[in-house]
Amino acid sequence: MSFASRAREEIAQRSLQKDCCVRAAAYGFACFAKYFDKGGLVLQTEQPHTVQLARELFARCGVQGDVLEKQRPSGVLYEFNIREPEQVARMHELFGTTGSETSLQIDPALIRCQTCVSAYIGAAFLCSGTVTDPQKEYNLEFLTARTNLARDFEALLAEHEFAPHRTRRNGVNLVYVKNSANLERLLRFMGAAGAAEEIHAQKAFKQVRNQTNRQTNCDTANLGKTARANAQTLRAIRYLQENDALETLPEVLQQAAAVRLQYPDLSLTALCGCFDPAVSKSGLSHRMKKLEALADALRQRVEKGQETEP
């Protein structure tokens, strides 16, 4: 089962007690259904629990509808419809509509309390919403062909601080939430606490993974820097050694060169512990730089001498 399907199933299993909340949920189904006009109501979905819930909610409001299954090559399409004239009349009486409205807008009188808002938004999601798997991205959206409804719905979400956005895609209105924290809150608000927990856990996992990646990148960069510094010092020591200059240096420099040759891969910090007594990092760094400077000076003298030879 996909993440979106799990979220829908949670919302569909939510229990509504108050009559006003049941009506608000039924109203959400009506607003975001495929058809909601004087001919009745048609809601189509691939989720069987959505049509069963719609039938139950409308029945509790005194409106009877039918559930159909339509076979398609891609799978079963479930439909809830209200087409019988008497039931259509009851439905419009319930919502204070006629079905002849040229523009459908949200009637605030049908969304009385906070649970009504939650029930309405949850029904809208079951009808026309989807949410992306948080392993891929954070995105929850609602689709509707009704422009004024989309505006009102965006305002409703904004009123409850879910920070929605609205656009059009292929001629359809799209209201969406991208911010992960708001998305998590919205899922909880609609009744999908389990899906919200999945997002929370995924966010925590991503934070740990990103932190680990940053630390790994930092460690890799430091290792590269250490390797380059070690290689530079080793080249200098070997050059001094090849030109019989190493044994002419002060004892502390000879000792530093010998320890570096013995432990070519150790960092400067680790190398400090190889001396008896131990030396400071700054002191050892100074000695290594001195060896590099002496090797550079010797190289310049040798090259200059080669240039003056006949």
C-alpha positions in Angstrom: 0.0 0.0 0.0 1.4 3.4 -1.0 1.9 6.2 1.5 -1.0 8.2 0.1 -3.3 5.1 0.4 -2.3 4.6 4.0 -3.1 8.2 4.7 -6.5 8.0 3.0 -7.3 4.8 4.9 -6.6 6.5 8.2 -8.8 9.4 7.4 -11.6 7.2 6.2 -11.5 5.3 9.5 -12.0 8.4 11.6 -15.1 8.5 13.7 -17.3 11.7 13.7 -19.8 12.1 16.5 -21.5 15.4 16.1 -24.2 16.0 13.4 -22.6 19.2 12.3 -19.3 17.4 11.7 -20.9 14.6 9.7 -22.7 17.2 7.5 -19.4 19.1 7.0 -17.7 15.9 5.9 -20.5 15.1 3.5 -20.3 18.7 2.2 -16.6 18.2 1.6 -17.4 15.1 -0.5 -20.0 17.1 -2.5 -17.7 20.1 -3.1 -14.8 18.0 -4.4 -16.9 15.3 -6.2 -16.7 14.9 -10.0 -20.3 16.2 -10.3 -22.4 18.1 -7.9 -25.3 19.9 -9.6 -29.1 19.7 -10.1 -28.7 16.2 -11.6 -27.2 14.9 -8.3 -23.7 13.9 -7.2 -21.1 11.6 -8.6 -17.9 10.7 -6.8 -15.3 8.4 -8.4 -12.2 7.0 -6.9 -9.9 4.0 -6.8 -10.3 3.7 -3.0 -13.2 1.5 -1.9 -13.2 2.9 1.6 -13.8 6.4 0.3 -17.1 5.6 -1.4 -18.2 3.5 1.6 -17.6 6.4 3.9 -19.4 8.8 1.6 -22.4 6.6 1.5 -22.4 6.2 5.3 -22.0 10.0 6.0 -24.8 10.9 3.6 -27.0 8.2 5.1 -26.5 9.7 8.5 -27.7 13.0 7.0 -30.8 11.3 5.7 -29.6 11.1 2.0 -29.3 7.8 0.3 -26.9 7.0 -2.5 -25.5 4.0 -4.4 -22.1 2.5 -4.7 -21.0 1.0 -8.0 -17.9 -0.8 -9.2 -16.7 -0.2 -12.7 -14.1 -2.5 -14.2 -11.3 -0.9 -16.2 -8.1 -2.3 -17.7 -6.1 -0.4 -15.1 -8.2 -1.7 -12.2 -11.6 -1.1 -10.5 -13.1 2.3 -10.4 -15.5 2.9 -7.4 -18.4 5.3 -7.7 -20.7 6.8 -5.2 -23.7 8.6 -6.7 -26.9 10.3 -5.7 -29.2 10.4 -8.7 -32.7 9.5 -7.5 -34.7 12.8 -7.7 -36.0 12.7 -4.1 -32.5 12.1 -2.7 -31.0 14.8 -4.9 -33.6 17.2 -3.5 -32.7 16.2 0.1 -29.0 16.6 -0.6 -29.5 20.2 -1.9 -31.8 21.0 1.0 -29.1 19.7 3.4 -26.5 22.0 1.9 -28.7 25.0 1.1 -27.9 24.6 -2.6 -30.0 24.2 -5.8 -27.5 22.6 -8.1 -28.0 25.5 -10.6 -25.3 27.7 -9.1 -22.9 29.0 -11.7 -20.1 29.0 -9.2 -19.5 26.8 -6.2 -18.1 28.4 -3.1 -17.6 27.2 0.4 -20.6 28.1 2.7 -19.1 28.9 6.2 -22.5 28.2 7.8 -21.9 24.5 7.0 -18.5 24.4 8.8 -19.3 25.4 12.3 -16.6 24.1 14.6 -12.9 23.1 14.4 -13.8 19.4 14.0 -16.1 20.5 11.1 -13.1 22.1 9.4 -11.0 19.0 9.9 -13.9 16.7 8.6 -14.4 18.9 5.6 -10.7 19.1 4.6 -10.3 15.3 5.2 -13.3 14.6 2.9 -11.8 16.9 0.3 -8.5 15.0 0.5 -10.3 11.6 0.1 -12.1 12.9 -3.0 -9.3 14.8 -4.8 -6.2 14.8 -2.7 -2.9 13.0 -2.8 0.4 13.1 -0.8 3.8 12.2 -2.1 5.9 9.6 -0.3 8.1 11.6 2.1 11.1 9.5 1.0 10.9 11.3 -2.3 9.6 14.8 -1.4 7.2 16.7 0.8 4.0 17.6 -1.1 0.3 17.3 -0.4 -2.2 18.6 -2.9 -5.9 19.0 -3.7 -7.3 19.1 -7.2 -10.6 20.7 -8.4 -12.0 22.1 -11.6 -13.9 24.8 -9.7 -11.8 28.0 -9.5 -13.8 29.8 -6.8 -13.9 26.7 -4.7 -10.1 26.5 -5.0 -9.8 30.1 -3.8 -12.0 29.5 -0.8 -10.3 26.3 0.0 -6.8 28.0 -0.1 -8.2 30.7 2.2 -9.6 28.0 4.6 -6.2 26.3 4.8 -4.4 29.6 5.2 -6.8 30.6 8.0 -5.6 27.5 9.9 -1.9 28.4 9.2 -1.1 25.5 6.8 0.6 28.0 4.4 -1.0 26.7 1.2 -0.3 27.7 -2.4 -2.6 27.7 -5.4 -1.8 27.2 -9.1 -3.3 25.7 -12.3 -2.0 22.6 -14.0 -3.5 21.3 -17.3 -6.5 23.5 -16.8 -7.2 22.2 -13.2 -6.9 24.2 -10.0 -4.3 22.9 -7.6 -4.0 23.8 -3.9 -0.9 22.4 -2.3 1.2 22.4 0.8 5.0 21.9 0.5 6.5 22.7 3.9 7.2 19.5 5.8 6.1 20.8 9.2 2.8 22.2 7.8 2.3 19.0 5.9 2.7 16.9 9.0 0.3 19.1 10.9 -2.3 19.0 8.2 -2.2 15.2 8.1 -2.7 15.1 11.8 -5.5 17.6 11.5 -7.3 15.4 9.0 -7.0 12.3 11.1 -3.9 10.7 9.6 -1.7 10.6 12.7 0.2 7.5 11.5 1.1 9.1 8.2 2.2 12.3 10.1 4.5 10.1 12.2 6.0 8.6 9.1 6.9 12.1 7.9 8.3 13.0 11.2 10.4 9.9 11.3 11.6 10.4 7.7 12.6 14.0 8.5 14.6 12.8 11.5 16.3 10.1 9.3 17.1 12.7 6.6 18.6 15.1 9.2 20.8 12.3 10.6 21.8 11.2 7.1 22.6 14.7 6.0 24.6 15.3 9.1 26.5 12.1 8.6 27.2 13.0 5.0 28.5 16.5 6.0 30.8 14.9 8.6 32.0 12.3 6.1 32.7 15.0 3.5 34.5 17.0 6.2 36.5 14.0 7.3 37.4 13.1 3.7 38.5 16.7 3.0 40.7 16.6 6.2 42.2 13.2 5.1 43.0 14.6 1.7 44.6 17.7 3.3 46.6 15.5 5.7 47.7 13.2 2.8 48.9 16.2 0.7 50.8 17.8 3.6 52.4 14.4 4.5 53.5 13.9 0.9 55.0 17.3 0.6 57.0 16.8 3.8 58.1 13.3 2.8 59.4 14.7 -0.6 61.4 17.3 1.2 62.9 14.8 3.6 63.8 12.3 0.9 65.4 15.1 -1.2 67.6 16.1 1.8 68.4 12.5 2.3 69.4 11.9 -1.4 71.7 14.9 -1.3 73.4 13.9 1.9 72.1 16.9 3.7 69.9 15.3 6.3 72.7 14.2 8.6 74.1 17.8 8.7 70.9 19.2 10.2 70.3 19.7 14.0 69.3 16.6 15.9 65.7 17.8 16.5 65.2 18.1 12.7 66.9 14.7 12.1 64.6 13.1 14.7 61.5 14.7 13.1 62.5 13.5 9.7 63.1 9.9 11.0 59.8 9.7 12.7 57.9 11.0 9.7 59.7 8.5 7.4 58.8 5.7 9.9 55.1 6.8 10.0 54.3 8.4 6.6 50.5 8.1 6.9 49.9 9.5 10.4 48.4 12.9 10.9 50.5 15.6 12.6 48.5 15.2 15.8 49.0 11.5 15.9 52.7 11.8 15.0 53.3 14.0 18.1 52.7 11.0 20.3 55.5 9.1 18.6 58.2 11.2 20.3 59.6 10.6 23.7 59.0 13.0 25.3 56.0 14.0 23.2 56.1 17.3 21.3 53.4 19.8 20.7 51.6 20.0 17.4 52.8 23.5 16.8 56.3 22.6 17.6 56.3 19.6 15.3 54.6 21.6 12.5 57.4 24.2 12.8 60.0 21.4 12.4 58.3 20.0 9.3 58.1 23.4 7.7 61.7 23.9 8.5 62.6 20.7 6.7 60.5 21.7 3.7 62.2 25.2 3.6 65.7 23.6 3.8 64.9 21.2 1.0 63.6 24.1 -1.1 66.7 26.1 -0.5 68.9 23.2 -1.3 67.0 22.5 -4.5 67.4 26.1 -5.6 71.2 26.0 -5.0 71.5 22.8 -6.9 69.5 24.1 -9.8 71.5 27.3 -9.8 74.7 25.4 -9.8 73.6 23.3 -12.7 72.8 26.4 -14.7 76.3 27.9 -14.2 78.1 24.7 -15.2 79.8 25.0 -18.7 
